[in-house]
Amino acid sequence: MTTQDIFNAVVAFDEAAVKEKTKAELDAGTDVQSILNDGLISAMDDVGEKFSAGELFVPEMLMAARAMKAGLEILQPLLASGQSSSKGTVVIGTVKGDLHDIGKNLVAMMMEGAGFELVDLGVDVSAEAFVKAASEKGAKVIALSALLTTTMPAMETTVKAVKEAGLSVKTIIGGAPVTQAFADQIGADGYSADAPGAVKLVKQMVA
């Protein structure tokens, strides 16, 4: 039994095996951080690379993320008790007027898997709610999602509200109709076309 077994279970999308192997590693006294980094996070990194290379698609990524989350839930109480250091807090949500959440959920799961503390505000989130959550939680990054061209202006409103609130927090945006050009236009700090890219971007921002 090694953390490689957990890694293999995640990339095989096997939730039951991830739970079983994670518990077994904890029982064997393996370091929580090692299980998290070598078993769960590195597996999601691998899945992200395969997705970027066109070897995996969104359904597989969701399955892998769910499997990773099954292991994460077992580690959560230990991580919360201070045996682990969070890389920072990320507030995520789908902007006002938009009810789509598959992309957002995938980014949220992968961010958690990468060791970030996640505050998921759900869908149809107002600019004020983003600002309030980021301010209260001391977030380093706000991640905005939109799937409709009609809700993209809500991203601009939110980015503006964050700046006006004077928060030292980065804003990143994503979603099917969103582009780097639009991110530049509204003054967002970053844009990603997919979940692995979003995780990479946030890692760079908080480094």
N, C-alpha and C positions, 0 to 999 in steps of 0.2 A: 504493500500500500504506500503510494506516495501522492503528492499533490498532482502528479502527472495523470493519475486516475481521474481526478476531479476535472482537470483540463480536458481529457478525452471525453468525459461524460457531457460536458458543456458543448463541445463541438459536435457531439453525436445527438444533441437536442434531447438528452435523456434526463428529465427532471428528477425522476425517482432515484436514478443512480447518483445524480449530483448530491441529493439530500443524504443518501446512504453513505457515500464516500466522504462527504464533508463531516458528518457525525463521527465516522470512523477515525478520521484524521484528528479531530478534536479529542476523542477518547484516547488516541495514541499520544496525545500531548504535543502535537505539532503546533508551532506558533501560529496564532490567528492571522498575523500579518502575512505570513508565508502562504497560508491557505488562500487568503484574499488575493495576494499579488501573483503567486505562481500558478494557482489553480484557476481562480475565477477571472481575474483581470486579464491575465495573459491569454486566456482562451478567447475572451471577447475581442482582444487586440487582433488575434489570429482570424477570427470571424470577420472583423472589420476589414482586414487586408484582403480576404477572399472576396468580400462584397465589392470592394473598390476595384478588384481585378476582374469582376464579372463572373466569378465562380459560384457566388451565392446571391440570392435575391431577397427582397424584403420579407417574404414569409419565413424563410430559413433564419434570417436575422432575428425575427421576432421569437421564433422557437428557441434559438440559442440564448437570447436575452431572458426569456422566461425561465430557462433552465438555470442560468447564472443567478437569477433573482431567487430561485428556490434555495440555492446555497447561501446567498447573501442574507436571507431571512434567518437562517440558523446562526450566522455569525453576528447579526445585528445587535443582540443584547450584549455580546462581548465587546463589539466595536464601540457601542454606546457607553460602556463602562470605562472607556478611556484606554483600552488596550491598543487602540489604533489612532492614527492622526488623520483627520479629514484633510483633503487638499483644499478645502474651501467650500462655501455654500453657493449653489446655483439656484436661482428662481426661474422656473419655466412655466409657460402657459401658452394657450392658443388665444390670439387677440380678440378683442371685442367684436361680436357679430359673427364669429366663426366657431362652428361646433365640431370641427374635425380634430381627431386626437391620435390617430394611429402613428403618424410621424413623430408627434410630440412624445408619445408614450415610449417609443423606441429610443429616442434621444435620451429621455429621462432614465430609462433602464440602463442604457450604456454609460451614462454619466455616473450613475450609482455604482455600476460595476467598475468604473475607473477610479473610484474612491472619493467622489465628491458627495457632499451633503446636499440632498435635493429637496427643494420646496416646490411641489407641483400644484399650481393654482387651478389646473383643469382647463376648461374651455370658456370662451366668451368672457375673457378677463379684461377689465377696464384698465386704462393707464394708471389710474389712482391706486388700484389694487396691486399692480406690479411695484409701484414706487413704495407703497406702504410695506409690502412683504420684504422688499430688498432692504429697506431702512431698518425694519425690526429685526431681521435675521442677520444683518451685517453681510449681505451677499456680495460676492466678488463679480458675479456675472448674472445678467438677466437674459434668458433665451426666449425669443418670441417666435411663434409659429403661425403661419397662415396658409390656407389651402385655396382660398378664393381671392381672385383679383380685387373683388369689391371690398375685401377686408384689409387689403394691404395699407390703405391710408391710416388704419388704426395702429399700424406699426410705427408710422411716422409720428403720430400723436404721442405714443408711448415713449419713443426715444427722446422726443422733445421734453416730455414731462420729467423724465429721469434727469436730463441736463438742468432743467429749471429747478429741480429739487436739490441740485448741488451734490448729488451722491457720487462718490468715487467708485462707480460700478460700471463695468463694460456691458455693452448691449450687443447681442448677436441675433441674427434673424435667419429663418429658413422656411422652406415649404415649396411646393411645386411651382407656383408662379413667380417666386422670388429669385432675384439675381444679384450678383455682386454690384452691378451698376446701380440697382435700386438701393442697396445697402449704402453705397457711397452717397447717393442722392439724398437720403434721409439722415445721413450722419451716424449710422450704426457703426459700431467698432469692428464688426465682422459678419461674415456670411458663410454658410456651408450648404452644399447641395445634398449632403446625406448625414446620417447619424455618426459614422466613424469620423467624418471630417469635423463635425461639431465638437466631438470629444477632443480631437487633436488640437483644434482651435482654442478651446477653453484651457487645455493644459498649457499651451504657449502663453496665453494671457495671464495665467496666475503664477507662472514660473518665476 
